[in-house]
């Protein structure tokens, strides 16, 4: 009956799907691996690392025992609202550890930079659809599920997932004034600039379990030519081994609003010209 504060950083937080808790009945037993343990004022606190994995309601005896124990208790998952965070938070974040594409590519791995967040202002110039634009993911752990003997199988959860949904994985080529590289957009970042979920687009194509590299929904290429302020999560894969597939953890709101405002100004200017004519 003790509690511990656990903070999930970067991509680990994306393993938590809000819809799962809204559409399924608890209790939810969460297993969190590979965390850093700290103490603050005598209380233990946990923080995720790049190796952290989350397992929700894993099909093992210990989890079943805990679910039975708490099933008679009235426990709801509650959203912890931010404490009066200013709307300009993204604007402040934009100035934190901002790098050009060339600077990101030149970062070297060491004990201090083995896992870090940076921001980068860049334009999307192309989409590499060689490996498809989505994958079918386990709703609990967000891992790609496979078809084994005619059924879906989640290797991380070690069972057949009750729910599997299409999730974005869009590989985009970006460019700034210094260089070009590859960013990877997953669900939350992609949805922010496409305005549709991967599930909605996949169902429109009626190909949920089949990736077609030659069939890119028309909503996705619309992001080509747009410039965004990306927040990137860099880990050993990038810093130690030099891999250029950088994961986008967030697209900052300030850049989107600026682009929308610029677009509206152009439209208003064009309309005023027509009115004069």
C-alpha positions in Angstrom: 0.0 0.0 0.0 2.9 2.4 -0.7 3.2 4.7 -3.7 6.2 5.9 -5.6 6.5 8.8 -8.1 7.6 7.5 -11.5 8.6 9.9 -14.3 8.6 8.7 -17.9 10.8 10.6 -20.3 10.9 10.8 -24.1 9.6 7.8 -26.1 8.9 5.9 -23.0 6.0 8.2 -22.2 4.5 7.3 -25.7 4.1 3.7 -24.5 1.2 5.0 -22.4 -1.9 5.2 -24.6 -4.6 7.4 -23.0 -7.4 5.8 -25.0 -6.6 2.4 -23.5 -7.4 3.5 -20.0 -10.6 5.3 -21.2 -11.9 2.3 -23.1 -10.9 -0.6 -20.8 -11.9 -1.4 -17.2 -9.2 -1.5 -14.5 -7.4 -2.2 -12.4 -4.3 -1.6 -14.4 -1.1 -3.3 -13.1 2.0 -1.7 -14.7 5.4 -3.3 -14.8 8.2 -0.7 -15.4 11.7 -2.0 -16.1 15.2 -0.5 -16.1 14.6 2.7 -14.1 17.0 5.0 -12.3 16.2 5.1 -8.5 16.7 8.4 -6.6 15.7 9.7 -3.3 14.3 13.2 -2.5 13.5 14.3 1.1 13.5 10.7 2.1 11.1 9.5 -0.6 12.1 7.2 -3.5 11.5 8.4 -7.1 11.9 6.5 -10.3 12.9 7.9 -13.7 12.8 6.0 -17.0 15.9 5.4 -19.2 16.3 4.6 -22.9 16.1 0.9 -21.9 12.8 1.2 -20.0 9.9 -1.0 -21.1 6.3 -0.8 -19.9 3.9 -3.8 -19.5 0.3 -3.1 -18.6 -1.8 -6.1 -17.3 0.8 -8.6 -18.5 -0.6 -12.1 -18.6 1.4 -13.6 -15.7 0.3 -15.0 -12.3 1.6 -12.1 -10.2 -0.3 -9.6 -12.2 -3.5 -11.7 -12.1 -3.1 -11.9 -8.3 -2.8 -8.1 -8.0 -5.7 -7.5 -10.4 -7.9 -9.8 -8.3 -6.8 -8.0 -5.1 -7.7 -4.5 -6.4 -10.7 -5.5 -8.5 -13.0 -4.9 -5.5 -11.6 -1.5 -4.8 -12.8 1.7 -6.5 -9.7 2.8 -8.2 -9.8 5.1 -11.3 -6.9 6.4 -13.4 -6.8 10.1 -12.7 -5.3 12.8 -14.9 -2.9 15.0 -13.1 -3.4 18.5 -14.5 -0.4 20.8 -14.8 -0.1 23.4 -12.1 -0.7 26.7 -13.9 1.9 26.1 -16.6 2.1 29.1 -18.9 1.0 28.7 -22.5 4.5 29.9 -23.6 6.1 26.7 -22.4 6.8 25.6 -25.9 8.3 29.0 -26.7 10.7 28.6 -23.8 11.5 25.0 -24.7 12.3 26.1 -28.2 15.4 27.9 -26.9 16.6 25.0 -24.8 19.5 23.1 -26.4 18.6 24.2 -29.9 20.7 22.7 -32.7 21.1 22.8 -36.4 21.0 19.6 -38.4 24.7 19.7 -38.9 25.3 20.2 -35.2 23.0 17.2 -34.4 24.9 15.0 -36.8 28.2 16.0 -35.2 27.2 15.2 -31.6 29.3 12.6 -30.1 28.4 10.0 -27.5 29.8 10.3 -23.9 28.6 9.7 -20.4 26.7 13.1 -20.5 25.1 12.8 -23.9 24.1 9.2 -24.0 20.4 10.3 -23.8 19.2 13.8 -24.4 16.6 16.1 -25.9 17.3 18.8 -28.5 15.2 21.1 -30.7 15.7 21.7 -34.4 14.1 24.0 -36.8 13.9 22.2 -40.2 11.7 21.8 -43.3 10.3 18.5 -44.5 11.5 18.0 -48.1 10.6 14.4 -48.8 8.9 11.3 -47.4 10.7 7.9 -47.6 7.9 5.3 -47.8 10.1 2.3 -48.4 9.0 0.7 -45.2 5.5 2.0 -45.1 3.9 4.9 -43.2 2.4 2.9 -40.3 2.7 -0.4 -38.4 0.2 -2.4 -36.5 0.9 -1.9 -32.8 -0.2 -3.6 -29.6 -2.4 -1.0 -27.8 -0.8 -1.8 -24.5 2.9 -1.5 -25.2 3.0 0.1 -28.7 5.2 -2.6 -30.0 4.8 -3.8 -33.6 2.7 -7.0 -33.6 3.3 -9.9 -36.0 1.1 -12.5 -37.6 2.1 -16.0 -36.3 0.2 -19.0 -37.6 -2.7 -16.8 -38.6 -3.0 -14.8 -35.3 -1.5 -11.6 -34.1 1.4 -11.9 -31.6 3.0 -9.3 -29.4 6.6 -10.3 -28.7 7.0 -7.8 -25.8 3.8 -8.8 -24.0 4.4 -12.5 -24.9 0.7 -13.0 -25.8 -2.0 -12.4 -28.4 -3.0 -8.7 -28.0 -6.6 -8.0 -27.3 -6.3 -4.8 -29.2 -4.0 -3.9 -32.1 -4.2 -0.6 -34.0 -2.3 1.1 -36.8 0.3 3.6 -35.5 2.3 6.2 -37.4 5.9 5.6 -38.3 6.7 8.2 -41.0 10.2 8.6 -42.2 10.8 12.1 -43.4 13.8 13.8 -44.9 14.4 17.3 -43.4 16.6 20.2 -44.3 17.9 23.4 -42.8 20.5 25.9 -43.9 23.3 23.5 -42.8 22.5 20.0 -43.9 19.8 17.3 -44.4 18.9 14.2 -42.4 16.1 11.8 -41.5 13.5 12.3 -38.7 11.0 9.6 -37.7 7.5 10.7 -36.8 5.5 8.5 -34.5 1.8 8.8 -33.5 1.6 12.0 -31.4 4.0 14.0 -33.5 2.4 12.9 -36.8 -1.1 13.5 -35.6 -0.3 17.0 -34.7 0.5 18.0 -38.3 -1.7 15.5 -40.2 -4.8 16.0 -38.1 -5.9 12.4 -38.6 -4.9 9.3 -36.7 -3.1 6.4 -38.5 -6.1 4.3 -37.7 -8.5 6.7 -39.6 -6.2 6.8 -42.7 -5.6 3.0 -42.7 -9.3 2.2 -42.4 -10.0 4.6 -45.3 -7.6 2.4 -47.3 -9.1 -0.8 -45.9 -5.6 -2.2 -45.5 -5.0 -2.2 -41.8 -2.8 -5.3 -41.8 -1.0 -4.6 -45.1 1.7 -2.0 -45.7 1.7 -0.7 -49.3 4.8 1.4 -50.0 3.2 2.7 -53.2 0.0 3.9 -51.6 0.6 6.9 -49.5 -2.6 8.6 -48.3 -3.0 12.1 -49.8 -3.1 13.7 -46.3 0.5 12.8 -45.6 2.4 14.4 -48.6 0.8 17.7 -47.6 3.4 18.1 -44.9 6.2 18.3 -47.5 7.5 21.8 -47.8 6.4 22.8 -44.3 8.8 23.9 -41.7 8.5 22.9 -38.0 10.3 23.1 -34.8 11.0 19.5 -33.8 12.0 18.2 -30.4 14.2 15.2 -30.8 15.1 12.4 -28.5 18.7 11.2 -29.1 20.0 8.0 -27.6 22.9 5.6 -28.0 21.5 4.5 -31.4 22.2 8.0 -32.7 25.1 9.3 -30.6 27.2 6.2 -30.2 26.5 4.4 -33.5 25.9 7.4 -35.7 22.5 6.3 -37.0 20.7 9.3 -38.6 17.1 8.1 -37.9 16.3 10.7 -35.2 13.1 10.1 -33.3 10.8 13.1 -33.0 9.3 13.2 -29.5 7.3 16.4 -30.1 6.5 19.1 -32.6 6.4 22.4 -30.7 3.2 24.4 -30.9 4.9 27.7 -31.4 6.2 26.8 -34.8 2.8 25.4 -36.0 1.0 28.5 -34.9 3.5 30.8 -36.6 3.1 28.9 -39.9 -0.7 29.0 -39.6 -0.6 32.7 -38.9 1.7 33.3 -41.9 -0.6 31.3 -44.1 -3.6 33.3 -42.9 -1.8 36.5 -43.7 -1.0 35.4 -47.2 -4.7 34.4 -47.8 -5.9 37.8 -46.4 -3.4 39.6 -48.6 -4.6 37.7 -51.7 -8.2 38.5 -50.9 -7.5 42.2 -50.4 -5.8 42.3 -53.8 -8.9 40.7 -55.4 -11.2 43.2 -53.6 -9.1 46.1 -55.0 -9.3 44.6 -58.5 
